[in-house]
Amino acid sequence: MNNQIRVPEVRVIDVDGRQVGILSTREAIRVAESRGLDLVEVAPAAQPPVCRVTDFDKYRYAQKKKTHDSKRHSTATAIKEVKMGARTDKHDIEFKIKHIRRFVGEGQRVKLSISFRGREITHPELGRTLLDSIVAQVQDVAQADGLPRMEGRNMSILLTPR
């Protein structure tokens, strides 16, 4: 902004968006000050750098508003997690499958976790079998991202909507 611009020449854009042309930095600052405004560098990577004659506070406010609006319109994808044990009963598994179907139907990703307690960790094939059977039961609405993986005492897999 103004005297902080250290290049010898800049391309100047007027308040109403018209290009004034390539001017020396001192001359561009003089043009901006004659109108009671600031010279703001908007594209420093260009050759020569592009500067705009504008009110700096209004420019900063517009930039802040633009970033705020872009953050507001972006949606964060939530990952729902469904947890169960390695020896979970058949009815409880069916109940959890209904939850998975509902979450996937809403367009959310689901992390399916099997936790091993005590000596169950010595039989990870039980958890892998359980995960494979659940994935097979929900494959009409969801697909597995990768293979099941161990994370400490938990084995998990990520399901995404089809």
C-alpha positions as CSV (number, residue, x, y, z in Angstrom):
1,M,0.0,0.0,0.0
2,N,1.2,3.5,-0.9
3,N,4.9,4.0,0.1
4,Q,5.4,0.3,1.0
5,I,5.4,-0.6,-2.7
6,R,9.0,-1.1,-3.7
7,V,9.0,-1.7,-7.4
8,P,9.9,1.1,-9.9
9,E,6.8,0.7,-12.2
10,V,3.2,-0.5,-11.6
11,R,0.2,-1.0,-13.8
12,V,-2.5,1.3,-12.4
13,I,-6.3,0.6,-12.4
14,D,-8.6,3.5,-11.6
15,V,-11.4,3.6,-9.1
16,D,-14.0,2.7,-11.7
17,G,-12.0,-0.3,-13.1
18,R,-10.4,1.4,-16.1
19,Q,-6.7,0.9,-16.8
20,V,-4.7,4.1,-16.5
21,G,-1.5,2.4,-17.8
22,I,2.0,1.7,-16.6
23,L,3.3,4.5,-14.4
24,S,6.2,5.0,-12.1
25,T,5.4,4.2,-8.5
26,R,5.8,7.8,-7.3
27,E,3.5,9.1,-10.0
28,A,0.9,6.4,-9.2
29,I,1.0,7.4,-5.5
30,R,0.6,11.1,-6.5
31,V,-2.5,10.2,-8.7
32,A,-4.0,8.3,-5.8
33,E,-3.3,11.0,-3.2
34,S,-4.8,13.7,-5.5
35,R,-8.1,11.9,-5.3
36,G,-7.8,11.3,-1.5
37,L,-7.4,7.6,-1.9
38,D,-4.7,4.9,-1.5
39,L,-2.6,2.9,-4.0
40,V,-3.1,-0.8,-3.2
41,E,-1.1,-3.6,-4.7
42,V,-3.6,-6.3,-5.8
43,A,-1.4,-8.6,-8.0
44,P,2.2,-8.5,-6.8
45,A,3.2,-11.5,-9.0
46,A,2.3,-9.8,-12.3
47,Q,4.9,-8.1,-14.5
48,P,4.7,-5.2,-13.7
49,P,2.7,-5.5,-10.5
50,V,-0.9,-4.4,-10.6
51,C,-2.1,-1.6,-8.3
52,R,-5.5,-0.2,-7.8
53,V,-6.5,3.3,-6.7
54,T,-9.0,2.7,-4.0
55,D,-9.9,3.4,-0.3
56,F,-7.8,0.9,1.5
57,D,-10.3,0.4,4.4
58,K,-13.1,-0.4,1.9
59,Y,-10.7,-2.7,0.0
60,R,-9.8,-4.6,3.2
61,Y,-13.5,-4.8,4.2
62,A,-14.5,-6.2,0.8
63,Q,-11.7,-8.9,0.9
64,K,-12.8,-9.9,4.5
65,K,-16.4,-10.1,3.4
66,K,-15.5,-12.2,0.3
67,T,-13.5,-14.7,2.4
68,H,-16.3,-14.9,5.0
69,D,-18.9,-15.6,2.3
70,S,-16.7,-18.3,0.7
71,K,-16.4,-20.0,4.1
72,R,-20.1,-19.8,4.8
73,H,-21.0,-21.5,1.5
74,S,-18.5,-24.4,1.9
75,T,-19.9,-27.5,3.6
76,A,-17.8,-29.6,5.9
77,T,-18.3,-33.3,5.4
78,A,-19.0,-35.1,8.6
79,I,-17.9,-38.6,9.3
80,K,-20.3,-40.6,11.5
81,E,-18.8,-43.4,13.5
82,V,-20.5,-46.7,14.3
83,K,-18.8,-48.7,17.0
84,M,-19.3,-52.2,18.1
85,G,-17.3,-55.0,19.8
86,A,-15.8,-58.1,18.1
87,R,-18.4,-60.4,19.7
88,T,-21.5,-58.2,19.1
89,D,-24.8,-60.2,18.9
90,K,-26.6,-60.6,15.6
91,H,-29.6,-58.4,16.6
92,D,-27.3,-55.6,17.6
93,I,-25.4,-55.8,14.3
94,E,-28.7,-55.5,12.4
95,F,-29.6,-52.5,14.5
96,K,-26.3,-50.8,13.7
97,I,-26.7,-51.7,10.0
98,K,-30.0,-49.7,10.1
99,H,-28.0,-46.7,11.4
100,I,-25.4,-47.1,8.7
101,R,-28.1,-47.2,6.0
102,R,-29.7,-44.0,7.4
103,F,-26.4,-42.1,7.6
104,V,-25.4,-43.1,4.1
105,G,-28.8,-42.2,2.9
106,E,-28.3,-38.7,4.2
107,G,-25.1,-38.5,2.2
108,Q,-22.6,-38.8,5.1
109,R,-19.5,-41.0,5.3
110,V,-19.5,-43.7,8.0
111,K,-16.5,-45.0,9.9
112,L,-17.3,-48.5,11.1
113,S,-15.1,-49.5,14.1
114,I,-14.7,-52.9,15.8
115,S,-13.0,-52.7,19.2
116,F,-11.2,-55.6,20.8
117,R,-11.2,-56.0,24.5
118,G,-8.7,-58.1,26.5
119,R,-7.6,-61.2,24.7
120,E,-9.9,-60.6,21.8
121,I,-7.0,-58.8,20.1
122,T,-5.3,-62.2,19.5
123,H,-8.1,-63.0,17.0
124,P,-8.3,-60.1,14.6
125,E,-9.8,-62.4,11.9
126,L,-13.1,-62.3,13.9
127,G,-13.3,-58.5,13.5
128,R,-12.3,-58.7,9.8
129,T,-15.0,-61.3,9.2
130,L,-17.6,-59.1,11.0
131,L,-16.6,-56.0,9.0
132,D,-16.7,-57.9,5.7
133,S,-20.2,-59.2,6.5
134,I,-21.5,-55.7,7.4
135,V,-19.9,-54.2,4.2
136,A,-21.6,-57.0,2.2
137,Q,-25.0,-56.2,3.8
138,V,-24.8,-52.5,3.0
139,Q,-23.1,-52.7,-0.4
140,D,-26.2,-51.7,-2.3
141,V,-26.1,-48.2,-0.7
142,A,-22.4,-47.8,0.4
143,Q,-19.0,-48.8,-0.8
144,A,-15.9,-49.5,1.3
145,D,-12.9,-47.1,0.9
146,G,-9.9,-49.4,1.1
147,L,-9.4,-52.4,3.3
148,P,-10.0,-52.7,7.1
149,R,-7.0,-51.5,9.1
150,M,-5.9,-51.8,12.7
151,E,-5.7,-48.6,14.8
152,G,-4.4,-49.7,18.2
153,R,-7.2,-52.0,19.6
154,N,-9.7,-51.0,17.0
155,M,-10.2,-52.2,13.4
156,S,-12.0,-49.8,11.2
157,I,-13.1,-49.2,7.6
158,L,-14.6,-46.1,5.9
159,L,-17.9,-46.4,4.0
160,T,-19.0,-43.8,1.5
161,P,-22.3,-43.4,-0.3
162,R,-22.7,-45.0,-3.8
